[in-house]
Amino acid sequence: MEFENRVIVITGGAGGIARETAKLLLAHGAELLLIDPSASLLQASAGELAGGARVRTVVSALESPAACRAALAGVDRPIYALVHLAGIFRPDALDGAHRPLWDATMAANLTNAFDMAAAVRPMLDAEATCRMVFASSLAFRRGSFDHIAYSAAKGGIVGLVRALARALAPKVLVNGLAPGIILTGMPAH
């Protein structure tokens, strides 16, 4: 299998989509590094996966380029793929009081995607055609009247994916996915 003994980094590693992705990758032999800001949720996810030594975890909000590099510091082998699912989903409105939420949403949904791509790139397996996968959302296309910053950030992910696909080809395949509402903990809060 393509994933046998390959190192794959999953951000937002305690989330529902990440957990299901991790299950599939583990079933195909991958070794995973799950990154998430919640230590308790990350520990629960890793326990549910029951991947043993093939699942490592790092608690990080990926709030800066240095934090992204630090999250990868324990990886001692080339990375095959980045699956970037990290993000927040908080309601907002178009008024000055929500500007801090705009900034936080952009940082957690878009800026850290760029920072993680930059941190992972020099660690990619030079012997393989590697992958980067980023989660956008149907919200980028439809918009959301009560999640303005989220919609904008997910639109930014689409632009980032297109730019990175051109910049990193042919050694790195870059893809994006734009799911609708998935019944996970994120939209429930």
C-alpha positions in Angstrom: 0.0 0.0 0.0 1.1 3.5 -0.7 0.9 4.5 3.0 2.8 1.6 4.5 5.4 3.0 7.0 4.8 6.6 5.7 4.7 9.5 8.1 1.5 11.6 7.8 0.8 14.7 9.8 -2.8 15.5 10.7 -3.7 18.9 12.2 -6.9 19.3 14.0 -6.1 15.7 15.1 -8.8 15.5 17.8 -11.6 16.4 15.4 -14.2 14.0 13.9 -13.0 14.2 10.3 -9.4 13.8 11.5 -10.3 10.7 13.6 -12.0 9.0 10.6 -9.1 10.0 8.3 -6.6 8.6 10.8 -8.5 5.3 11.1 -8.3 4.8 7.3 -4.7 5.7 7.1 -3.8 3.4 10.0 -5.6 0.6 8.3 -3.3 1.1 5.4 -0.1 1.1 7.4 0.6 4.8 8.0 2.4 6.3 10.9 0.6 9.4 12.2 1.4 12.6 14.0 -1.8 14.1 15.3 -1.7 17.8 16.3 -4.4 19.6 18.2 -4.7 22.3 20.9 -6.8 20.1 23.2 -4.7 17.7 25.2 -7.7 15.8 26.6 -9.5 15.4 23.2 -6.2 14.5 21.5 -5.5 11.8 24.1 -9.0 10.4 23.7 -8.7 10.3 19.9 -5.3 8.6 20.1 -6.8 6.0 22.5 -9.8 5.4 20.3 -7.5 4.8 17.3 -5.5 2.2 19.2 -2.6 2.6 16.8 0.1 2.1 19.5 3.5 3.4 18.5 2.2 4.3 15.1 0.2 7.2 16.5 2.0 10.1 18.2 0.4 13.3 19.4 1.5 16.9 19.9 -0.5 19.6 21.7 -0.3 22.8 19.8 -2.6 25.6 18.5 -0.2 26.2 15.6 -0.3 29.9 16.5 2.9 30.9 14.8 5.6 29.7 12.3 7.7 28.7 15.3 4.9 26.8 16.9 4.4 24.9 13.6 8.0 24.0 13.4 8.0 23.0 17.1 5.1 20.7 16.6 7.1 18.8 14.0 10.3 18.7 16.0 9.9 15.1 17.1 9.6 13.8 13.6 12.8 12.0 12.8 11.9 10.6 9.4 10.8 12.2 6.1 7.1 13.3 6.0 4.9 11.8 3.3 1.8 13.9 3.7 0.2 16.8 5.6 -3.5 16.7 6.1 -4.5 20.1 7.4 -7.8 20.0 9.2 -7.2 22.5 12.0 -9.7 25.3 12.4 -12.4 27.0 14.4 -16.0 27.6 13.7 -17.5 30.4 15.7 -20.5 32.6 14.8 -19.8 36.3 14.1 -21.3 39.4 12.6 -20.2 42.4 10.6 -19.5 44.8 13.4 -16.4 46.1 15.1 -17.0 44.1 18.2 -16.3 40.9 16.2 -12.9 42.0 14.8 -10.9 40.0 17.3 -12.9 36.9 16.3 -12.2 37.7 12.6 -8.4 37.8 13.5 -8.6 34.5 15.5 -10.6 32.8 12.8 -8.2 33.8 10.0 -5.2 32.7 12.2 -6.8 29.3 13.1 -8.3 28.5 9.6 -5.9 30.1 7.1 -2.7 31.5 8.4 -1.7 28.3 10.2 -2.3 26.4 6.9 0.4 28.5 5.3 2.6 28.1 8.3 2.2 24.3 8.4 2.9 24.0 4.7 6.1 26.0 5.1 7.2 24.0 8.1 6.5 20.6 6.5 8.0 21.4 3.1 11.7 20.9 4.0 10.8 17.7 5.8 9.1 16.0 2.9 10.3 12.7 1.6 12.6 13.5 -1.3 12.2 10.0 -2.6 8.4 10.2 -3.1 5.8 12.3 -4.6 4.3 13.7 -1.4 0.9 15.1 -0.6 -0.7 18.1 1.1 -4.4 18.1 1.7 -6.2 21.2 3.1 -9.8 21.4 4.3 -11.9 24.2 3.0 -15.7 24.2 3.4 -18.8 24.6 1.4 -19.1 27.9 3.3 -16.4 29.4 0.9 -18.8 29.0 -2.0 -22.1 29.7 -0.4 -21.1 32.1 2.3 -22.6 32.0 5.8 -24.6 34.9 7.2 -23.5 34.1 10.8 -19.9 32.8 10.1 -18.5 35.5 8.0 -14.8 35.1 9.0 -15.0 31.3 8.6 -16.4 31.7 5.1 -13.7 34.1 4.1 -10.9 32.0 5.6 -12.1 28.8 3.8 -12.2 30.8 0.6 -8.6 31.7 1.3 -7.8 27.9 1.7 -9.0 27.4 -1.9 -6.6 30.1 -3.1 -3.8 28.7 -1.1 -4.4 25.2 -2.5 -4.3 26.5 -6.0 -1.2 28.5 -5.5 0.7 25.7 -3.7 -0.4 23.2 -6.3 1.4 25.3 -8.9 4.4 26.2 -6.7 5.2 22.7 -5.4 4.4 20.6 -8.5 5.4 18.0 -9.6 7.0 16.7 -6.4 4.1 17.6 -4.1 0.4 17.0 -5.0 -1.7 19.6 -3.3 -5.5 19.1 -2.9 -8.3 20.7 -1.1 -11.7 19.4 0.0 -14.8 21.4 0.7 -17.3 19.4 2.7 -20.6 20.6 3.8 -21.8 20.3 7.4 -20.5 17.0 8.9 -22.0 15.7 12.1 -18.9 16.2 14.3 -18.2 18.2 17.4 -17.2 21.4 15.4 -20.6 22.5 14.1 -22.3 21.3 17.3 -20.6 24.0 19.4 
